[in-house]
Amino acid sequence: MSPVQFAKCCRLDKACGLLVTTRLAVKQVAAAVGAQDLSHFCKDFKRRYGKTPAQFREGGREVRRCSALASISTRDSAGRG
C-alpha cells in the first residue's frame, strides 16, 4: 500500500467514525477529514464501504478498518505483551 493510499484509507476510516458518532452533514465530515472534493470523497467512500456516506449512516454501520491500520495495531499489541 502506498503512502497516499494509506492516508486515504485513514481518512475514510475517520470519516466512517464521524458518520456513526456525530450528526455532521456529509459535507462537514468530508471537510473534517481533509477531503478537497466532496464528489471524490463520496466515490472513494462508496468504493471502500459499498455504500455512499449517507447510505452508510442510515443503514448498516459495520466499520471495516483499514488493513494497514489493523496490521499495525496487531503488531503493536503483540510486541507489548
C-alpha positions as CSV (number, residue, x, y, z in Angstrom):
1,M,0.0,0.0,0.0
2,S,1.5,3.3,-1.0
3,P,1.6,6.2,1.5
4,V,-1.1,8.1,-0.5
5,Q,-3.4,5.0,-0.3
6,F,-2.7,4.6,3.4
7,A,-3.5,8.3,4.1
8,K,-6.8,7.9,2.1
9,C,-7.6,4.8,3.9
10,C,-7.1,6.5,7.3
11,R,-9.2,9.5,6.2
12,L,-12.1,7.2,5.2
13,D,-11.9,5.3,8.4
14,K,-12.1,8.5,10.4
15,A,-15.0,9.7,8.2
16,C,-16.7,6.4,8.9
17,G,-16.4,7.0,12.7
18,L,-17.7,10.6,12.3
19,L,-20.7,9.4,10.4
20,V,-21.6,6.9,13.1
21,T,-20.9,9.1,16.1
22,T,-21.9,12.6,15.0
23,R,-24.7,14.3,13.3
24,L,-22.4,16.3,11.0
25,A,-23.5,16.7,7.4
26,V,-21.6,14.5,4.9
27,K,-20.0,17.7,3.5
28,Q,-18.8,18.6,7.0
29,V,-17.4,15.1,7.6
30,A,-15.5,15.3,4.3
31,A,-14.1,18.7,5.3
32,A,-13.2,17.4,8.8
33,V,-11.1,14.6,7.3
34,G,-9.4,16.8,4.8
35,A,-11.2,15.8,1.6
36,Q,-10.7,18.5,-1.0
37,D,-13.7,17.5,-3.2
38,L,-17.0,16.2,-1.9
39,S,-17.7,14.2,-5.1
40,H,-14.4,12.3,-5.0
41,F,-14.8,11.7,-1.3
42,C,-18.2,10.1,-1.8
43,K,-16.9,8.0,-4.7
44,D,-13.9,6.8,-2.6
45,F,-16.2,6.1,0.4
46,K,-18.6,4.1,-1.7
47,R,-15.7,2.1,-3.3
48,R,-14.4,1.2,0.1
49,Y,-17.6,0.6,2.0
50,G,-20.1,-0.3,-0.7
51,K,-22.4,2.5,0.3
52,T,-22.5,6.2,0.0
53,P,-21.8,8.1,3.2
54,A,-25.5,8.9,3.6
55,Q,-26.5,5.3,3.0
56,F,-23.9,4.1,5.5
57,R,-25.2,6.5,8.1
58,E,-28.8,5.4,7.5
59,G,-28.2,1.6,7.3
60,G,-25.6,-0.8,8.3
61,R,-22.8,0.6,10.4
62,E,-20.3,-2.1,10.1
63,V,-16.8,-0.5,10.2
64,R,-14.2,-2.1,8.1
65,R,-10.8,-1.0,9.4
66,C,-8.0,-0.1,7.1
67,S,-6.0,-3.3,6.6
68,A,-2.8,-1.4,7.1
69,L,-4.0,0.0,10.4
70,A,-5.2,-3.3,11.6
71,S,-1.9,-4.9,10.9
72,I,0.0,-2.1,12.7
73,S,-2.3,-2.5,15.7
74,T,-1.8,-6.2,15.8
75,R,2.0,-5.9,15.6
76,D,2.0,-3.2,18.3
77,S,-0.2,-5.3,20.6
78,A,2.0,-8.4,20.0
79,G,5.2,-6.5,20.7
80,R,4.0,-5.1,24.0
81,G,2.8,-8.3,25.6
